[in-house]
Amino acid sequence: MLSEESAAVVRATLPAVAGALDEITARFYGAMFRDRPELLDGMFNRGNQASGAQRRALAGSIAGFAQALLADPDSRPDALLTRIAHKHIAVGVTDDQYTIVHKYLFGAIAEVLGDAATPEVAAAWDEVYWLMAGALIGQEARLYQDAGVAPGDIWRRWTVVERHEETADVVSFLLRPADGEPAPPARAGQYVSVRLRMSDGVHQLRQYSLSSDPGGDLRRITVKRVTGAPGAPDGEVSHLLHAHTRAGDELALSVPAGDVALDEADTPLVLVSAGIGCTPMVGMLARLAATGSARRVLVLHADTSPEEHALRAEVRALVEQLPGARAVFWYERPGDEEPGARSGLMDLTGIDVPADASVYLCGPLPFMRTARGRLMGAGVPARRISYEVFGPDLWLPEVAA
């Protein structure tokens, strides 16, 4: 994979490059969007740019890929690459855009590293970049082919059949293809991008998990209204969906994507979520119920209160339909609405988690870090734990390593 000459240079310069990646990626995005502003229209989320999340995710993936090549030069970190490839097809990345990225990324590297960016150093990191880009281009071509669409041609109009208010800040939209044709194949746990035109004319997109059984022609997404942390903007897409989208409206949805999807094994299944991270888990439960699964299923969910637990009643109903399923809920502010719920943060003490279970995680990153550590401490191998995040995956290099 990586040549011996380049591996030696990358190993020697990785600390310096990794330490400068935040500045490199900041300059990269600044220059690229200055010269190619059309990339901000319907591909890159402005909120993620403003918060720095996209920049940190790119820096982490580059450093993680380089570290993986150095650790095992003859193999490829497919777990890292597969996750990125799915994110890319959900926004319509095409292979020609890797050349654009290369131009601005390596221009930023030269600016930041200065005299340290010798021709030898540039050539070694160029090899790393094209190894990563080539692998992603190949994976994305296969994903587009499997989806039955041309590269980048991911958008389709869907009609809102129903709108349902789940909680004060969460709403669900039931959707049907507007053209009357069958819905594209999807797997429980996957997500779609939603693309909306903002008031300034720029399109913005956001990924939402499918929160219903994807086996038919109706699909559902469940959207939490995102309020930005201090210094970060509110979620443009979620606020527009909440404020203006009603039954009869049309939305542009991408082809389904996502490498975290319900497996078809008969081993025990553990679904661990917090907050709006319940949405892919509900889709998985709905699929299990639709297929009459007798699988052993443990649903573990943490939330602020029963009133803020989106799809709570639906989860209970689905668990009752599944003979091998049980659910345990934790609430920071318990109430009488959910008898038997536990108080406080999720604590796996006394919870029997089978070591051979397939485990799926979704929720805020600090929650998933803690839950993953406790699951591994309970004897669940890391390879059996999958996770999903909304937005740029800042955890990917750490988990892949």
ABEGO torsion letter per residue (X at the ends): XBBAAAAAAAAAAAAAAAAAAAAAAAAAAAAAAAABAAAABGABBAAAAAAGAAAAAAAAAAAAAAAAAAABAABBBAAAAAAAAAAAAAAGBBAAAAAAAAAAAAAAAAAAAEAABBAAAAAAAAAAAAAAAAAAAAAAAAAAAAAGBBBGBABBBBBBABBBBABAABBBBBBBBAAGBBBBBBBBGBBBBBBBBBAAGBBBBBBBBBABBAABABBBBBBBBBBBBBGBBBBAAAAAAAAABBBGBBBBBBBBBEABBBBABABBBBBBBBEAAAAAAAAAAAAAAAAGBABBBBBBBBBABAAABBGAAAAAAAAAABAABBBBBBBABBBAABBGBBBEBBBABGBBBBAABBBBBBEBAAAAAAAAAAAAAAGBBAAABBBBBBEBBAAAAAAAX
